[in-house]
Amino acid sequence: MSTDSPIDFFTDDSILEDPYPYYEQLRAQCPVQPIGHHDVVAVTGYDEANEIYRDRKSTRLNSSHLVIS
């Protein structure tokens, strides 16, 4: 599963100017959203982000694949 957004978090300069509409779109879909075309996971939920940061096994293995917003 991947986000259906036409905006690419990693290449779209408009996100640098105002990232909040993109973040809102991700939050509306799910607090933990796979972005398949980049093989990363966007984490937009506060509780979910805290859980990931506190789980040393998950962050150690997958920290390069997380986008926390």
N, C-alpha and C positions, 0 to 999 in steps of 0.2 A: 504494500500500500504506500502511496506517496501523496503529497499534497497536490491539489489541482491548481494551485496558484500559478498565474502567468509570470509572477515576480520571482526572480531567482535571488535568494538572500546573499549569495556569494558574488554575484556579478552585476546586480542592478544598482546603479548609483543613487537612484531615488530613495533607496532604503537608508542611505547615509544621511540624507536630508531630513527624513521623517520616518523612522522605523515603526512607529506605533500602529498605523493601520495594518501593516503586515503582521505584527505581533497579535493584534486583535483577531485577525483572520485565523491564525494558528490556534489561538485559545478557543475560538468558537468551534473549531473542528474537534480538538482533543487536547488535554494538557500535555500529552506526550505524543508527538506527531512524527512518524518516519518521513524523511524527505529522500525518497528512493534514488532519484537521479544523482544524488551526491553521496549516497550511502552514509547518511547521518541521521540523527534523531534530534528534533527540536523539543526542548522541554520548556513549557510556558507556565506550568502550575507551580506555585510556591512550595506547596507540600511535596510535590513530586520531585522538584529540584533538590530540596533538603534531603529527601530519602536517598536520592542518587548520590549526593555528596557524602552522606554518612555511610553508604555501603561501599566500603573500601574495595571489595572484590569487583564490583561493577565498574567503578570509576577507574581502577587500576587497569582493567582489561579493555575498557572502551572509551577512555577519556578523550581520545582524538576524534571520536565520532559523535560528540555531543555539542549541541548549540543550545545554550541556556539563555532565555530572554525574559 
